[in-house]
Amino acid sequence: MSKSNRKFSCISIDQAHEQLNAAIKGDGGAIGLTENESTLARWVTAGPEIVRTLLQFEGQQQSNHHDIKHHEQTPFFQRRFRDHVIKLVDVFEEETPFSAASNDDLLVLCEHTFANPAVRDTVRSAEQIGKQQLNQFVSERLCGSVSISEPLSRNKLPLFNFKPCSKSRSAKGLKLMQLKTDCELFSRLYVACQSRDGNLEEFFRHENHPYPPALSNLGALRFGSKSDLLSCVCSDAQSMPDLSGIVADAMIVDGAVAVQMLKPGCAKTFDEYRVKIFCPFLRSLLQKVNRVDFVFDTYVADSLKSACREKRGSGLKIQVSDTTKIPQNWQQFLRVNDNKAGLFHFLTKLPLADVVTKTVIMTYDSTVVQFGASVDTSEISPCSHEEADTRLLLHCLHAASVA
């Protein structure tokens, strides 16, 4: 039904009934009227008439000008709608949700974030699941094996609002589980000592836990601190001469440390971060030396370092591009290995037109990218973060053994 003279502005009958009920009930509604029969009878009789009188009075006070156009039928709205359509078409022509990465991740175009892999699998298999359920419905219900009135089972597929829940036990629960394990272990030891002689020193020489307590902390791997290795290095260190007069020709920079140090600040997009934050930092280094080497980390799956990173937390996987907005929480962005790898690849595309006489070398996964004056990079073999840490550990152990 229509409540005005405007075109394409009709509402459903149920909605009109609800609006009429709201007008009759008024601001206070029908609260308390059902407890008194006489009051309820007067309200039921006089309420609709009062509302009709008010509506007639309001209709007479309104302007006699009757506009039959739809409220969205204005030049401003049409121009805005056209601009939105053009922008949407440009986004779809530039990139599609499934062409953002090599592993066919599902990209949220408006936010430049990647959906959960479970959501990606749901989108790809939705048509196949629907066809299978249709064939099952026809074969079971229409052929007579199952009643047509039998309720259908609900599909519990992860959709776009899917949030994976991490099943992590509390520290109290892990300690209780460890105490139960120790109690069971000593119970078996006590029963075994009743029938034969037991030697505790011999017993505790062997592993009696599923995970060695020296390496495991309540079922999780124990993590150390790199600063503990400094004592081995400082013990063998000697007094160094004054380095202020030494002129260096090259400088090696840890790319991951530089990214952690260089906050986005006023940069809103990753392109502004590269131009306003990273490039000035690199130019300041080139003023002191003739060559700068940036060594970016590579992240190997199922490694000890990856387990340590997972303990620090995780976040959303974001596509790093020129127009992508920088997330507000920079540290949470850097907790995801794919985000850091994408940022490292993005920073290797530097607009360094003024770097002609000096050299900049950056690692790109297992390859090397260089800018400015060319040098021989055939002997450079980038190593992973784990390999670099291993070399540092061996050097510190060697220094400690010599000391």
C-alpha positions in Angstrom: 0.0 0.0 0.0 1.0 3.6 -0.5 0.9 6.3 2.1 2.0 9.2 -0.2 1.7 10.3 -3.8 5.3 9.5 -4.6 6.1 6.9 -7.2 7.8 3.6 -6.2 7.3 4.3 -2.5 4.8 1.6 -1.5 5.3 -0.5 1.7 4.0 -3.9 2.6 0.7 -4.3 4.4 2.3 -5.8 7.5 4.6 -2.7 7.8 1.6 -0.4 7.4 -0.2 -2.3 10.2 2.8 -1.9 12.5 3.0 1.8 11.8 -0.7 2.2 12.5 -0.4 0.2 15.8 2.5 2.4 16.8 0.5 5.5 16.2 -2.5 4.2 18.2 -0.4 3.1 21.1 1.4 6.4 21.3 4.6 7.1 23.2 3.7 5.2 26.3 2.3 2.2 24.5 -0.3 -0.1 26.1 1.7 -0.8 29.2 -0.5 -1.1 32.3 -3.8 -0.9 30.3 -4.4 -4.6 30.3 -4.6 -4.7 34.1 -7.8 -2.6 34.2 -10.8 -3.7 32.1 -12.6 -0.4 32.0 -9.4 1.6 31.1 -8.6 -0.9 28.4 -12.2 -0.7 27.0 -12.0 3.1 26.8 -8.6 3.1 25.1 -9.7 0.5 22.5 -12.8 2.6 21.7 -11.4 6.1 21.8 -7.8 5.4 20.7 -8.4 4.9 16.9 -10.7 7.9 16.7 -8.2 10.2 18.4 -5.5 9.1 16.0 -7.8 9.6 13.0 -8.5 13.2 14.1 -4.8 13.9 14.7 -3.9 12.6 11.3 -6.6 14.7 9.6 -5.3 17.8 11.4 -1.7 17.1 10.4 -2.8 16.5 6.8 -4.5 19.9 6.6 -1.5 21.7 8.0 0.8 20.2 5.4 1.6 22.0 2.1 -0.8 21.5 -0.7 2.2 20.9 -3.1 2.2 17.2 -4.0 5.6 15.9 -5.3 5.1 12.6 -7.1 8.9 12.0 -7.7 10.8 9.4 -5.7 13.0 10.8 -3.0 16.1 9.5 -4.8 15.1 11.0 -8.1 17.3 14.1 -7.9 20.3 15.2 -10.0 22.6 15.1 -7.0 21.7 11.5 -6.1 22.0 10.4 -9.7 25.5 11.9 -10.1 26.6 10.3 -6.8 25.2 6.9 -7.9 27.0 7.2 -11.3 30.3 8.1 -9.6 30.0 5.1 -7.3 29.3 2.8 -10.2 32.3 4.1 -12.1 34.6 3.6 -9.1 33.3 0.1 -8.5 33.9 -0.9 -12.1 37.4 0.5 -12.0 38.2 -1.6 -8.9 37.0 -4.8 -10.6 38.9 -4.0 -13.8 42.1 -3.3 -11.9 42.0 -6.5 -9.8 39.7 -9.4 -9.0 39.2 -10.9 -5.5 41.0 -14.1 -6.6 44.0 -12.6 -8.6 45.7 -10.9 -5.7 48.2 -13.6 -4.8 49.8 -16.7 -6.3 48.0 -19.1 -3.9 44.5 -17.7 -4.9 43.7 -16.0 -1.7 40.4 -14.3 -1.4 41.0 -10.5 -1.3 38.5 -8.1 0.3 38.7 -5.3 -2.2 37.5 -2.5 0.0 40.0 -3.2 2.8 42.8 -4.9 0.9 42.8 -7.7 3.5 42.8 -11.4 2.8 39.9 -13.5 4.1 40.4 -16.6 6.2 41.4 -19.7 4.2 38.3 -21.4 5.4 36.1 -18.6 3.9 38.1 -18.9 0.7 37.3 -22.6 0.5 33.7 -22.0 1.2 33.4 -19.5 -1.7 35.1 -21.9 -4.1 33.1 -24.9 -3.1 29.7 -23.3 -2.6 28.3 -24.2 -6.0 29.5 -27.8 -5.8 28.0 -28.2 -2.3 24.7 -26.8 -3.5 24.5 -29.2 -6.4 25.3 -32.2 -4.2 22.6 -31.2 -1.7 20.1 -30.7 -4.5 20.8 -34.1 -5.9 20.5 -35.6 -2.4 17.1 -33.8 -1.9 15.7 -35.1 -5.2 17.0 -38.7 -4.6 15.8 -39.0 -1.0 12.6 -36.9 -0.7 11.1 -37.0 -4.2 11.9 -40.7 -4.6 10.2 -41.6 -1.3 12.9 -42.7 1.0 12.6 -39.6 3.2 9.5 -37.6 4.0 9.1 -34.3 2.1 8.3 -32.6 5.4 11.6 -33.8 7.0 13.6 -30.7 8.1 16.8 -29.9 6.2 20.1 -29.9 8.0 21.7 -26.5 8.3 25.0 -25.9 6.6 27.6 -24.7 9.1 30.0 -23.2 6.6 32.5 -20.5 7.6 31.3 -17.2 6.0 32.8 -13.7 5.9 32.1 -13.0 9.5 34.0 -16.2 10.5 36.6 -15.7 13.3 38.8 -18.7 14.1 38.8 -19.6 17.8 42.2 -20.6 19.2 41.9 -23.5 21.6 44.6 -22.7 24.1 44.6 -24.1 27.6 45.2 -21.8 30.6 48.3 -21.9 32.6 46.4 -23.3 35.6 45.0 -26.1 33.5 48.4 -27.0 32.1 49.9 -27.1 35.6 47.1 -29.3 36.8 47.6 -31.7 33.9 51.4 -31.8 34.7 50.6 -32.6 38.4 48.3 -35.5 37.3 51.0 -36.8 35.0 53.6 -36.7 37.8 51.2 -38.3 40.3 50.6 -41.2 37.8 54.3 -41.5 37.2 55.2 -41.9 40.8 52.3 -44.3 41.4 53.7 -46.6 38.7 57.1 -46.2 40.3 55.8 -47.1 43.7 54.0 -50.2 42.4 57.1 -51.3 40.5 59.3 -51.0 43.7 56.9 -53.3 45.6 57.9 -56.3 43.4 61.5 -55.5 42.6 64.3 -53.3 43.8 64.2 -49.8 42.4 67.1 -47.4 42.0 65.9 -43.7 41.8 69.2 -42.5 40.4 69.0 -45.0 37.6 65.3 -44.2 37.1 65.8 -40.5 36.7 68.7 -40.9 34.3 66.2 -41.7 31.5 63.3 -39.7 30.1 60.1 -40.3 31.9 58.0 -37.5 30.4 56.5 -37.2 26.9 58.4 -33.9 26.6 61.8 -33.3 28.2 61.3 -30.8 31.1 64.6 -29.1 30.2 63.2 -28.2 26.7 59.5 -28.0 27.4 57.5 -25.7 29.6 54.0 -27.2 30.2 54.0 -28.8 26.8 55.4 -25.8 24.9 59.0 -25.2 23.8 61.1 -23.0 26.1 62.3 -19.8 24.5 65.4 -18.0 25.5 66.6 -14.5 25.0 69.2 -13.4 22.5 70.6 -10.9 25.0 71.8 -13.9 27.1 74.4 -14.5 24.4 76.0 -11.1 24.9 77.8 -12.3 28.0 79.8 -14.8 25.8 80.7 -12.0 23.4 81.5 -9.4 26.0 83.7 -11.7 28.0 86.0 -12.1 25.0 85.8 -8.5 23.8 88.8 -6.2 24.0 89.0 -2.4 24.3 88.4 -0.9 20.8 90.2 2.3 19.6 88.3 5.4 18.7 86.2 4.8 15.6 85.2 8.4 14.9 88.0 8.8 12.4 87.4 5.7 10.5 85.8 6.2 7.1 83.4 3.4 6.0 82.7 2.6 2.4 79.7 0.3 2.9 77.0 -0.3 5.4 74.9 -3.4 6.1 71.4 -2.8 7.5 69.0 -5.4 9.0 65.8 -4.7 7.0 63.5 -6.2 9.7 65.0 -4.0 12.4 64.7 -1.0 10.1 61.0 -1.6 9.5 60.4 -2.1 13.2 62.2 1.2 13.9 60.6 3.3 11.1 57.1 3.9 12.3 54.5 5.1 9.7 53.9 8.4 11.4 52.0 10.7 9.0 52.0 8.2 6.1 48.5 7.0 5.4 49.3 4.5 2.6 52.2 2.2 1.9 53.3 4.3 -1.0 53.6 7.3 1.3 55.5 5.2 3.8 58.0 4.2 1.1 58.4 7.7 -0.2 58.2 9.8 3.0 59.6 7.4 5.6 61.8 4.7 4.1 63.5 6.6 1.2 64.6 9.5 3.4 66.1 7.1 5.8 68.0 5.4 3.0 69.2 8.7 1.6 70.6 9.6 5.0 72.6 6.4 5.0 73.9 7.1 1.5 75.3 10.4 2.6 77.8 8.6 4.9 78.8 5.6 2.7 78.9 4.7 -1.0 77.1 1.4 -0.7 74.2 0.2 1.5 73.1 -3.4 1.7 69.6 -4.1 3.1 69.2 -7.7 4.3 65.5 -8.7 4.6 64.4 -11.8 6.5 62.8 -14.9 4.8 60.3 -16.8 6.8 60.4 -20.6 6.7 57.3 -22.5 7.6 57.3 -25.0 10.5 60.5 -23.7 12.0 61.5 -22.8 15.6 61.3 -19.1 14.8 57.8 -19.5 13.4 56.7 -21.1 16.6 58.2 -18.2 18.5 56.4 -15.7 16.3 53.0 -17.4 16.8 53.4 -17.0 20.5 53.7 -13.3 20.1 50.3 -13.1 18.5 48.8 -12.8 15.0 46.6 -10.5 13.0 45.0 -10.0 9.6 46.8 -10.7 6.4 46.9 -7.5 4.4 47.8 -6.9 0.7 50.7 -4.5 0.6 50.2 -2.2 -2.4 50.5 1.5 -3.3 46.9 2.4 -2.4 46.5 0.2 0.6 45.9 2.1 3.8 48.4 1.5 6.6 46.7 -0.3 9.6 46.5 1.7 12.8 48.3 -1.0 14.8 51.7 -1.2 13.2 53.1 -3.9 15.6 50.1 -6.1 15.0 50.6 -5.8 11.3 54.2 -6.9 11.6 53.3 -10.0 13.6 52.1 -11.7 10.5 54.9 -13.3 8.4 53.1 -12.8 5.1 52.6 -9.1 5.9 56.3 -8.6 6.6 57.3 -10.5 3.5 54.9 -8.5 1.3 56.3 -5.2 2.9 59.9 -6.3 2.1 59.0 -7.1 -1.5 57.2 -3.7 -1.7 60.2 -1.8 -0.4 62.5 -3.3 -3.0 60.7 -1.2 -5.7 62.3 2.0 -4.8 61.9 5.3 -6.8 65.6 6.2 -6.4 66.2 8.2 -9.6 68.8 10.4 -7.8 71.0 7.4 -6.8 73.4 7.2 -9.7 76.9 7.1 -8.4 76.1 5.1 -5.2 74.9 1.5 -4.8 72.0 0.1 -3.0 71.6 -3.7 -2.7 68.5 -5.4 -1.3 67.7 -9.1 -0.9 64.4 -10.3 -2.4 63.8 -13.8 -1.1 66.6 -15.9 -2.6 67.6 -13.2 -5.2 69.3 -9.8 -5.0 68.0 -6.5 -6.3 70.4 -3.6 -6.8 70.1 0.1 -7.7 72.5 2.7 -8.9 76.1 1.7 -9.8 76.2 -2.0 -10.6 78.4 -4.4 -8.7 79.0 -8.2 -8.9 76.4 -9.9 -6.8 77.1 -13.5 -8.0 78.8 -14.4 -4.7 76.0 -13.0 -2.5 73.8 -15.8 -1.1 70.9 -14.5 1.0 70.2 -16.6 4.0 67.1 -17.0 6.1 66.5 -15.6 9.5 67.1 -19.0 11.0 70.4 -19.4 9.2 71.6 -16.0 10.3 70.7 -16.7 13.9 72.4 -20.1 13.7 75.6 -18.5 12.4 75.5 -15.9 15.2 74.9 -18.7 17.8 77.9 -20.7 16.5 80.1 -17.6 16.6 79.1 -16.9 20.2 79.7 -20.5 21.2 83.1 -20.4 19.5 83.9 -17.2 21.4 82.8 -18.8 24.7 84.9 -21.9 24.1 88.0 -19.8 23.3 87.4 -17.7 26.4 
